[in-house]
Amino acid sequence: MSLNFCFIGAGNLATHLATALNEKAGKVTQVYSRTEDSARLLAQKLNASYTTSIKEITSKADIYFVALKDSAVSEVLAEIDFQDKLVVHCSGSLPMSVLKDFSSNYGVLYPLQTFSKTRIVDFTDIPVFVEANNLNNEELLYTLARKISGKVTILDSARRKSLHIAAVFACNFVNHFYALAAGFLESQDIPFEVLHPLILETARKAQEMPPKEAQTGPAVRFDENIINDHLQALAEYPEMQPLYNLISRSIFDHHQKK
């Protein structure tokens, strides 16, 4: 029996997850987004209908996937009658319990990856974490996830939040540092591309050895001459200078621990 899905949200995550599910696990029949362009573009890609009106969200879907920013989830879902259909959010940090007032069948399907609409990703390599309010729903979500990914784990809300926090450090913060480095190099007429080999090797080492052992640079031994020289050079970069000092201290303190 083929399942019909409705996607509430049409952002980066929704675009990739809906595409993967539509190809391998069922049929996305409708996309909802407050932004018409986003809803239309994703719906066209999936050969589905779309709406920007909450009141027009279909009642005929088997599973409703909620891929909204966390702060909008409760507000939007409160306006929908799900008729006890399975409602699934895709957030790393929201507990599953935020859904309990909207249906007696609910769960979580969380793909651990950074998504951009313009980037193609291989979903089979993406770790997916599922949780549900009862065994039947858990088995259903696990089965669906296995159709799109080879790495599926059942994980409760508390540990999923811990995973999300770790991902913020490993991805979001690191990428922000890339952005700062790119801006700094641009101010010196140096192309960011010269850092690409360094970035790739750093990522490879993190996968092949403990990150603590892979750490290099003046902060490990807290070489004050180099650090102070760098801080002085960053005097005209107030966004970067305090971060440089804070992270250098953190690296040194971390490496003093046994």
N, C-alpha and C positions, 0 to 999 in steps of 0.2 A: 504494500500500500504506500503510495507516494504521499508525502506530507507537504502541506502548503504553509509557507512562512510569510509573515508580515514584518517588515523592518520599520521600527520607529526610530528614525535618525538616518542620515545619509552622509555622514562625515567620512573621515579616513578609515576608521575601523570598520564601520558599516559597509563601506564600499568593498573592502577585501573579504570580509566574512560573508556577506551576502553573495558575492561572486563565487566563492568556494562552495558554499552550501547549494547554490543554484546549479552548479556543475555536477555535484557528486551526491547530494543528500536529499534533494526534493525540489520544490519550485517556490521561488519568491514571487508571490502574486501581487503584492502591493508595497510601496515605499511611502512613508510619511516623513516630511520635514517641513519646518516653518519656512525654510528657504526654498523657493520654487525651483531655482536653477539646479540646486543640489538634488532635490527629489526627482526632477525630470531626467537629469543626466544619468543617475543611477538606475532609474526605472527603464530608460531606453537600453541601457547596457544589459539589463536582466529580462527584457521583454515583459515588463510588468506594468501595472497601473501605478499612478502616484496621486497623492493629495497633499495639500497644505492645511487642510482643515481636520482638526481632531475628530469632529463629528462625523466625518466621512471615512474614518478608519474602518476597514472591513471587519465584519463579525464572523467571517467564514474561514479564517486562518486556523491552522492547528497549533501553531506556535508563534508567539509574538516575541521578536528579539528587540530589546531596548538598547540602543547604542547612542545615548544622549550624554551631554556633559552631566556630571554627577548632581549638580545643583538643580537641574531641570527635571530629574526623573520623577520625583513624587508629584510635582506640580502637573506634569503632563499626564501621568498615569491616572491621577485622580479623576480625570475627565472621560475616561474610557471604561466601558462595560465589557470586560473580557469574558463574561459568561463562564467563568472558571476554566477557561483554556489555559494552557501552559504559557506563563510569562517568564522570560529569561533576560536578565541584564548581563552586560558584557564588561562591567567595571572591575578594576583591580581592587579598589578600596572600599566600595560600597558593600555593606553586609547583605547577605541574601535576604535578611529579615525586612528590608525596606519594601519588599514586594508583597508581604503577607496580607496587607490590607486590600489588595487589588484582585487577588485570585486565590483559590485554595490549592492551585498548582503553580509552583514557581521554582526558579533555579537560577544558576549562573553558568555562563560559558565564557571563559576569559582567555583570549589568545595573548600570550606574552610576546609582544613584538611592537616595534615602532612602525606605524603605518603612514604612508603618504599616498594620496590618490594617484599621483603620477609615477609611482614606483611599483614595479611588478615584484611580488614576493612569492616564494614557493611555500604554500601553506602546509605541505606535508612535513616540513622541517620545523614548523612553529609549535612550541609547547602549548598545549591547551589544557586549562584547568576547569573542572566542572564540579558543581554542587547542586543538590536539589532537596526539596522538602520531604520527599519520600523515596522509597527504593525504586518504584516504577518510573518516576520522573528521572531519577539518577541514572537508571539503566538506559532510558531513552536518550538522554543528553550524552551519555558516554558513547553510545552507539553512533549517534550523529557525529560527534567529535572525531571518532575513529575513522569515519568516512572521509574526512578532510585532512586529518593529521595523523602521523605515526607516533606522536608523543602526547598521550592523553593521561592525565592524572586527576583523581578525585581529591579535592582540597577544600578544607573548611574556610569560612570567611576570615577568621583571625589570621591563619597562616597565609591566605591569599593577600591580605593587606600587608603582611611582612614582605611577601614576595614583591608586591608593588613598590614598597619603599626601597627595597634593594634595586629594583629596576630604575627608579628615579635617579639613584646615585650612579648606576652603571651606564645609563643612557642619557637621560635628560640633562643632568648636571654636566656630564662629559661633553655633550654636544654644545651646551652653552659655552664651555671653555673653548671649543673649536671656533665658535662665533666670535668670542673675544680675541682669540689668537688671529683670526682672519682680519678683523678690524685693525688690530695693532700692526700686522704686517702690511696691510694696505696703506696705513699712514707712513710706512717706511719704504713704500714702492717695492715691496717684495711680494711675489705671488703666493697665495695660500697653498698652491699645488706642491710647493717644495716640502711641505709637511706630510704629504700623502704617504710616502713610504714609512715614515716614522709612525703615523697613525695605524697603518696596517700591521706593522711589526708589533706594536704595543698590544693590539687586539689579538694577534696570534699568540703572543706570549701568555696573555691572560687565560687562553684556552688550553695551553700546554704545560703550564706550571702555576703554582700558587701565586696569586697577584702580589702578595707581600714579598715573595722572593724575587719577583720581576721588577720591583721598584728600583729606579735609578735616579740620579740627579743630586744636586747639592743639598736638598732638604733631608735626605736620609741620614747624612752625617752632620747636618746643620752647619754647613760651611758659611760662617757669618760674613766673610769677605765677599763672596759671590752674592749671597742673599742681599746684603746691604747695598751692594753695587746695583743689583737689579731693582731693588726698591727705590733707589735714587733715580734710576732711569725711568721709573714708572710714576714719578712725581706729577707729571702732567696727564696721567691717566687715572683719575680718582675712582673709576669703576674697577680697575684692575689691581691697583696697589694694595688695598686692604685684603683682597682675596688672595693675592700672592703671599702675603704675610701669614694670613690665617691658615691656608692650606699647607704652607711650609712647616708651620708649627705642628699641624695635625700629622703630617707625614713623619716628622721627627719623633713626636710622642708615640705614635703607633709602632715605630721601629724600636723603641726602648722597651716595649712589652715583650716578655718571653713567650 
